[in-house]
C-alpha cells in the first residue's frame, strides 16, 4: 500500500505545462492573431450607417463580384474533390516510375508564389500562349474571363484535397475490400459501400479547405481574370480598389460580408462532417 501511494505521488513529468497555462497561451495567441484583427474589421464597419453599409455591400459591381468569387470557388472545389480523389488514389494504390516526382508536384501550388502561378497560367492559356493559341481559333477562350478564374482556383486548391484524403486511403483496411470482393460485390459497390464511407469526412474537409482557400485568393487570379467590371472582377479586387480610393469603411464592409458567408459555409460543412462520422459509427 505504501509503495502504491509512493508511485502515485511521483507522477511522470509532462513535456508541456498544465492545462490552465496551455489554455491561457492558446487564447492569448488566438486573440492576437485572429480575434483582434477581425474585431478591428467589424468595429471599422460600425462607422457606417445601415444605409451606407447596405449601399457598400450591394452595389452592382460588388454583387457581380460575389457571384463570380463564390461561384468560381464552389466549382473549383467540386472539381478538386473529384480529381483530388483520383490523384490521391493513384499515389496510394499504385507504384509507377516517377511516383515521387508526381507526389512532390502536388505540393507545388503551396510553394509557388501566387503571382508566379497567375503569370504562368496566363502565359499558357492566353490567345498567344502555348495552349491558348490552339484553343482560341476553335472559339475556346480560357484566359481573361471567368474561365480563367476557375482554372486558377483549381490550381491552388488541388493540394488541399489530395493531402487530406491521401493519409486516410493509406490507413484504410484493404481486408474489407477483399472481403467485399469475395462476397460478390462489384468494383463500384465496393467503392460506394466500403471505401467511400471511410473517406467521405476527409473529402468534405478537403472540399472545405479548398473552398475557403479559393474565396480569399488574389495573386494568381488577377493576372488571368482580365479584371473586367461586372464580368471577371473578384471580390478581393473590389476590396483592394476601395482601399486605393481611401474608402476604408466600404472595404471593411465588403470584407465583413465575405467573412460572415465563409464562416457560415464552414459551419455547415463541419456539421456535415459530424453527421457523416456519426453515420459511419452507427453503420459500423
N, C-alpha and C positions, 0 to 999 in steps of 0.2 A: 504493500500500500504506500509505503514511504517512497519506494522507487518510482511508483506511478505518479505520485504528486510531484516528485523532483523532475520527472520527464516532462510533465505538463507545464511546470514553471519555467522551463528552458525551451521556449518556442524557437523554431528556426528564424533567423533574421530575414526580413523581407528585403528584396532588392530595391523596391520603390517605397516611399513613405506611406503613412497610413491614409485611410480613406478621406479624412477631413482635409488634410494638406493637399492631397492629389486633386480632390474636387475643387478646392479653392484655386489652385493653379489653373485647372481646366476652365473654370468660369471666368477667371481673370483674362486668360488668353483669348477665349471666345469673345469676350466683351471688347477687347482692344482690336481684334482682327475683324470681327463680324458685326456685333451688336452696335457699337458706337458709330461706325461708318454708315450703317443702314439707318440708325436713328437720325443722324445728321441729314440724310437724304429725305426722310419723312418730314423732319422739322422744317427744312427749307421749303418743302411743298406747302406747308401750312401758311406761308406768307401770302399765298394766293387766296382769293375768294373762291367760293364754289363755282361761280360763273366763269372766272378766269381759268380755274383748273379744268373745267369741262371743255372750254374752248381750246385749251392747250392740248388735251389728250384726244379730242375727237375731230380735229381738223381733217380735211380731205387727204392731205399728204400723209398725215400720221396714221389715219385709218388704213390707207393703202399699204403703208409700211408694216402695220400689224399683220395684215393678211399675207403679205409676202414672207415676213420673218417667221411667223408661227406655221404657216402652211408649208413653206420650204423645209423648215426644221422637222416637221412631222413626216413629210415624205422622205427626207434623208434618213431619219431614224428608222422608219419602217423598212427602207431598202437595206440599211445596215443590219437590221435584225436578221433578214434572210441571208444575205451574203456573208455577214459576220459569222453566222452559224455554220455556213458551208466552209469558210476558211478555217474556223476552229476545228471542225470535224476532220478536214484533210490533215491538219497539223497534228492532231492527236491520234487518228486511226491509221495513218499510212506513213510508210517510210519511203523516201524517194531522194534522188540526187538533188542537192541544193536546198534541202529542207531547212537547214539552219539559216540560210540566206533569206528564204521566204519568211521565216519566223522573225528575223530581225527587221525585214522591210515593213512588217505590220506596225512596228513602233515608230516608223519614220515620221508620221504626222505629229507625234509627240515631240520629237527632237527638232523638226524643221520649223524655222520661224514662219509664222502665218503669212507674212508679206511675201516671203520667198515662194510659199505654196501657191499664193494667188498669182504671182508673176509667172510661175511655171505652168500653171493650168491655162492662163491666158495665152502664153506662147504656143501651147499645144492646140487649143481649141478656137483661137481667133481665126478670122477669114483667111489670113496669110500664114497661119500656123501649120505645124507638121500634120495635124489631123484635120483641122478645120478647113484647109484648102481643098480637101476632097469631099467634105460634107456639105459645104455651103452651095456648090453647084447643084446638089440634089435637094436644096431647099431646107437643109437641116442646119440651124444656127444654134450653137451651144454656148457662145460667149456673148457678153453684153446684153443679157436678158435674164429672166427668171430661171431659165435652164442652167445658166452658169452658176447661179446662187445655189441651186440644189446640188450640182456636181461638187462645188467647193465644200458644202456641208457634209456630203457623203465622205469626202476625202478625210476631213478632220475628225469625223465621228466613228469611222470603222474600228479603230483600235479599242475603243471602249467596249464594244460588243464582243470582239474576239477575246480580249484579255479577261472578260468577265465569265464567258462561257467555257473557255479552254480548261481551266482547272476543274470545273465541275465534270466535264467529259472525261478528264483524266482519272477522276475518283469514282466514276460510275462503275458499277459491278457488271462486268461482262457476262457473269454467270446467269444473270437474269435474262439477258438477250439470248443466250444459248438455250436456256430452259424454254423461252417462248418459241424459239425455232423448233425445238424438239416436240413441242405440243402442237405444231402445225401452223403457227402464226406466220403470216406473210411479212415481208420486209416493212411494208407500210404499217401493218398492225403492230409490229414490234417497235417501230419508231413512235407511233402515236400513243401507244398504251404503256410502253415500258420506258423509253428514252425521254420522250418529250415531257412527261410529268416531272421528271427529276431535274430537267434543265430549264423548265419554264420560269421559276423565280430568277435564275441568273439571266435569262433572256430579258425579262422585264427590267431588271436592274441595268443591264447594258443599254436597253432602249431609253430608260430614264436618263442615264448619264450622257448618251449621245444626243438626246433631245435637248437637255439642259445646256450642253456644250454648244450646240448649234445656235441656240437662241442668242447667246451673247457673242457669237463670232463676228469679227470685224475685219481683221487684217487680210485674210485670204479672200473675202467676198468682194471688197470694194474694187479690186483690180479686175475681176471677171464679170461683175454685175452690170457695169455700164452706168449705174447710179442715176438712172433717168427718173425724175419725179413721176409718181403715180404708176410706174412700170416696174422698175428694178431698184428701188431705193429701200434699203433695210432700215429697221428702227434704230439700231445703234448709230447709223449715219445721220438720222434725224436728230438724235441727241447731240452728236458732235456739232452739227450745224447750228443748233440753238446755243451751244456753248460758245461757238465762234462769234455769234451775234450778241454775246453777253446776256442772253436770256437764261440765266441760271435757274430761275424758278420753273420756267417752262421745261427745261431739260430734265430737272429732277421730277417734275410731274409725269413726264413720259416714262422715265426710269422707274418710278413707283408702280405704274401700271404694269410694266413688264415684270417687275419683281413680284407683284401680287399674283399675276397669272401663272408665272413659273412656279411659285410656291404652292398654289392650288393644284396644279398638274402633278407636282411631285408628291403631294399628299395623296392624291388619287392613285398614283402608281404604287406608292408604299402600301396603301390599303389593299390593292390588288395582289401585291406580293404576300401580304399577311394572309389573305384569303387562300391563295394558292398553297402556302405552306400548311395551313390547317386542312385543306382538302387533301393534300398529299399524305399528311399524317393520318387522316381518317381512312384513306384508301389502304395505307399500309397495315 
